[in-house]
Amino acid sequence: MNRIHSITESLASCLILFLISLIATACGSKASVRISVQSSSPSGRFTIQLMEHPRGMSHIDRNFEIFVRNNITGKASKIFSSPDEGPVGGERIFWSPDETRFLLVGPNFYTVPATELSSGDHLYLMYSINAHELLCNATQIKSPRFTLETARRYGLLK
């Protein structure tokens, strides 16, 4: 009798763990979305958020979206959805002095040749908030490109 009771308890424990795992997996797609980078413009008028959409246990291929929020009006807009990119980590956002543009750089982006900085970062994306103009150096998408000189011209990098 004790053996049957012990087996029943073990099966019940396994079933409970399985159900918890199943629920966590079912909710995982929504719960796994996270903000990996957030940056406010110098005056605080705009906020940029890079939201990650990790796929399962893979830390190599990942997808993200970039949102621009006008903190005065409260309006947020998705401006970009990434192709598969490298692992998360090291991404940074730089603002132009007049807050009309921002630049996204990072060490793990797949970019076209001649867009790697001496720091190891890659020039990935530049966006004009007023003109809604997006330039992107990702190898996986066809987009207008930009150079280090372009970023410097707008005061995004020195």
C-alpha positions as CSV (number, residue, x, y, z in Angstrom):
1,M,0.0,0.0,0.0
2,N,2.8,2.4,0.9
3,R,4.5,1.7,-2.5
4,I,1.3,2.4,-4.4
5,H,0.9,5.6,-2.4
6,S,4.5,6.6,-3.2
7,I,4.1,5.9,-6.9
8,T,0.8,7.9,-7.0
9,E,2.5,10.9,-5.3
10,S,5.4,10.7,-7.7
11,L,3.1,10.6,-10.7
12,A,1.0,13.5,-9.3
13,S,4.2,15.6,-8.8
14,C,5.3,14.8,-12.3
15,L,1.9,15.8,-13.7
16,I,1.9,19.1,-11.7
17,L,5.4,19.9,-13.0
18,F,4.4,19.0,-16.6
19,L,1.3,21.2,-16.3
20,I,3.3,24.1,-14.9
21,S,5.8,23.7,-17.8
22,L,3.0,23.5,-20.3
23,I,1.4,26.7,-19.0
24,A,4.7,28.5,-18.9
25,T,5.4,27.5,-22.5
26,A,1.9,28.6,-23.7
27,C,2.4,32.0,-22.0
28,G,6.1,32.2,-23.1
29,S,5.6,33.9,-26.4
30,K,4.0,36.9,-24.6
31,A,6.0,36.8,-21.5
32,S,9.3,36.5,-23.3
33,V,9.0,39.8,-25.1
34,R,11.4,42.2,-23.3
35,I,12.9,45.6,-23.7
36,S,16.7,45.2,-24.2
37,V,17.6,48.8,-24.9
38,Q,15.8,52.0,-24.0
39,S,17.0,55.5,-24.6
40,S,15.4,58.9,-24.1
41,S,16.4,61.9,-26.1
42,P,18.4,64.6,-24.3
43,S,15.3,66.7,-23.5
44,G,13.1,63.7,-22.8
45,R,10.7,64.4,-25.7
46,F,11.3,61.0,-27.3
47,T,12.0,57.5,-26.1
48,I,13.4,54.6,-28.2
49,Q,12.7,51.0,-27.2
50,L,14.3,48.0,-28.7
51,M,11.9,45.0,-27.9
52,E,13.3,41.5,-28.2
53,H,11.4,38.5,-29.4
54,P,13.6,35.6,-28.5
55,R,12.9,32.2,-30.2
56,G,12.9,29.4,-27.7
57,M,16.2,28.6,-26.1
58,S,18.3,30.0,-29.0
59,H,20.5,33.0,-28.1
60,I,22.0,33.2,-31.6
61,D,19.1,34.1,-33.9
62,R,16.9,36.7,-32.5
63,N,14.4,39.3,-33.7
64,F,13.5,42.6,-32.4
65,E,11.3,45.6,-33.1
66,I,12.1,49.3,-32.6
67,F,9.5,51.7,-31.3
68,V,9.6,55.5,-31.1
69,R,7.5,57.1,-28.5
70,N,6.7,60.8,-28.4
71,N,6.5,61.5,-24.6
72,I,4.6,64.7,-25.1
73,T,1.7,63.2,-27.2
74,G,2.0,59.7,-25.8
75,K,2.0,58.3,-29.3
76,A,4.3,55.3,-30.0
77,S,5.1,53.9,-33.5
78,K,6.9,50.8,-34.6
79,I,9.5,51.9,-37.1
80,F,11.5,48.6,-37.7
81,S,11.3,44.8,-37.5
82,S,14.6,43.1,-37.7
83,P,15.7,40.2,-39.7
84,D,17.5,37.4,-37.8
85,E,20.4,39.1,-35.9
86,G,23.2,38.0,-33.6
87,P,23.1,37.5,-29.9
88,V,21.7,40.3,-27.5
89,G,24.3,42.5,-25.9
90,G,26.1,45.8,-26.3
91,E,23.6,47.7,-28.3
92,R,23.7,51.5,-27.8
93,I,21.6,54.4,-29.1
94,F,23.1,57.8,-29.9
95,W,21.0,61.0,-30.4
96,S,21.7,63.9,-32.7
97,P,22.1,67.2,-30.7
98,D,18.8,68.5,-32.2
99,E,16.9,65.2,-31.3
100,T,15.7,64.7,-34.9
101,R,17.8,61.5,-35.5
102,F,19.1,58.5,-33.6
103,L,21.7,55.9,-34.4
104,L,21.7,52.2,-33.2
105,V,25.1,50.5,-33.0
106,G,26.1,47.2,-31.5
107,P,28.8,44.5,-31.7
108,N,26.6,41.6,-32.8
109,F,24.7,42.9,-35.8
110,Y,25.2,41.4,-39.3
111,T,26.0,44.5,-41.4
112,V,27.3,45.2,-44.9
113,P,31.1,45.7,-45.2
114,A,32.8,48.9,-44.1
115,T,30.3,49.6,-41.3
116,E,32.4,48.2,-38.4
117,L,33.8,50.8,-36.1
118,S,37.2,50.6,-34.4
119,S,35.4,49.8,-31.2
120,G,34.0,46.6,-32.8
121,D,30.5,48.1,-33.0
122,H,28.6,47.9,-36.2
123,L,26.6,50.9,-37.7
124,Y,23.2,49.2,-37.8
125,L,20.4,51.7,-38.1
126,M,19.8,55.5,-38.4
127,Y,16.4,57.0,-38.2
128,S,15.1,60.5,-38.8
129,I,12.1,61.1,-36.6
130,N,10.8,64.2,-38.5
131,A,11.2,62.7,-42.0
132,H,10.4,59.1,-41.0
133,E,13.5,58.1,-43.0
134,L,15.1,54.8,-42.0
135,L,18.6,53.8,-43.2
136,C,19.8,50.3,-42.3
137,N,23.1,48.5,-42.9
138,A,21.7,44.9,-42.1
139,T,23.0,42.4,-44.7
140,Q,19.7,40.5,-44.7
141,I,17.4,43.4,-45.9
142,K,17.5,45.8,-48.9
143,S,17.4,49.3,-47.4
144,P,19.1,52.6,-48.1
145,R,22.5,52.4,-46.4
146,F,24.5,55.0,-44.5
147,T,28.2,55.5,-43.6
148,L,30.2,56.7,-40.6
149,E,30.5,60.1,-42.4
150,T,26.7,60.4,-42.6
151,A,26.4,59.6,-38.9
152,R,29.1,62.2,-38.1
153,R,27.4,64.8,-40.3
154,Y,24.3,64.7,-38.1
155,G,26.4,64.8,-34.9
156,L,25.5,61.2,-34.0
157,L,29.2,60.1,-33.6
158,K,32.4,62.1,-33.3
